[in-house]
Amino acid sequence: NIIMGAQSSKLFCEKALCIKHKDLEEGSVHVKFPVQEEEEEEVAPDHDVLSPPRSRVATIKSEVSAASSDHQTESSVVSTPRETYSKLVQAFVEVLSEGVKVRVHKLHGKVKSFKMWLEQDRLLFQRDNVLKRVANRPRVLALADIQSIEVGKQTQVFKEFSHDELPDDLCMSIILVDSTVDIEVRSPTERNAIAEGLVMLLTEVEKKGFGAV
């Protein structure tokens, strides 16, 4: 069922996204980030994350995208308390705010590991390498720039021969107007949870108006 209790929804998302207490204790998943005393200029996603333009326009594909239709409000996502979200979207936001590990694929078989997390109306990507974090601030992707979410190996990047051995059920793509972010995760359950969660979140945010975020 799509609609769950708040507690069971969060437990489902935590299990699906493999956020475990052991991971948190060992530091592989960082729940909180240092508060910066001085405001830093945002860094837009660069070629580490984005892939070249696509030849076709994709559409959001997920049956769960209508799940939030009964939970509309007139307020923006950022200014609206999380309690007003649909319970499943709320649980997804809480889990993704903690962050998940992903591998971003590029043309010609290039792959880099990142931590991806949600911060208000943005997805952030940071290299999953302690040494790289010092030199590279997170890449920022606004939710408003996302056109759709595709599961599987649908994009030009994934269709390359160099990705033939990559399991289809571990892959998904974030589709932008002129580029893609092509992601590999650790399990089919994790892939489905992230893809469906993003679709539900984008659907709910779009109904409230990206301009107000």
Secondary structure, 3 states (H helix, E strand, C coil): CCCCCHHHHHHHHHHHCCCCHHHHHHCCCCCCCCCCCCCCCCECCCCCCCECCCCCCCCCCCHHHHCCCCCCCCCCCCCCCHHHCCHHHHHHHHHHHHCEEEEEECHHHCEEEEEEEEECCEEEEEECCHHHHHHCCCEEEEHHHCCEEEECCCCHHHHCHHHCCCCHHHEEEEECCCCEEEEECCCHHHHHHHHHHHHHHHHHHHHHCHHHC
